[in-house]
Amino acid sequence: MNTIQYLEDQAARAERLAKRITDALTIERLLAFAGERRREIEIIAGSPRRA
């Protein structure tokens, strides 16, 4: 698994978990984490990507 695949997996897991819980603060933090991973992917890939 390369770095981009790893970051995509991390982001997807955080987004799936955020859909299953009810605590607003935790949802916010998970989605922020996912966003950070997706920004890292954009930097590594060299161009914006849409999931």
MOFENPE-V111315 format. One record per residue. RES is the residue in three letters. BURIAL is 1 if it has 9 or more other ideal C-beta (glycine too) atoms within 8 Angstrom, else 0. Layout:
BEGIN
res->RES burial->BURIAL
res->RES burial->BURIAL
END
This chain:
BEGIN
res->MET burial->0
res->ASN burial->0
res->THR burial->0
res->ILE burial->1
res->GLN burial->0
res->TYR burial->1
res->LEU burial->1
res->GLU burial->1
res->ASP burial->1
res->GLN burial->1
res->ALA burial->1
res->ALA burial->1
res->ARG burial->0
res->ALA burial->1
res->GLU burial->1
res->ARG burial->0
res->LEU burial->1
res->ALA burial->1
res->LYS burial->0
res->ARG burial->0
res->ILE burial->1
res->THR burial->0
res->ASP burial->0
res->ALA burial->0
res->LEU burial->0
res->THR burial->1
res->ILE burial->1
res->GLU burial->0
res->ARG burial->0
res->LEU burial->1
res->LEU burial->1
res->ALA burial->0
res->PHE burial->1
res->ALA burial->1
res->GLY burial->1
res->GLU burial->0
res->ARG burial->1
res->ARG burial->1
res->ARG burial->0
res->GLU burial->1
res->ILE burial->1
res->GLU burial->1
res->ILE burial->0
res->ILE burial->1
res->ALA burial->0
res->GLY burial->0
res->SER burial->0
res->PRO burial->0
res->ARG burial->0
res->ARG burial->0
res->ALA burial->0
END
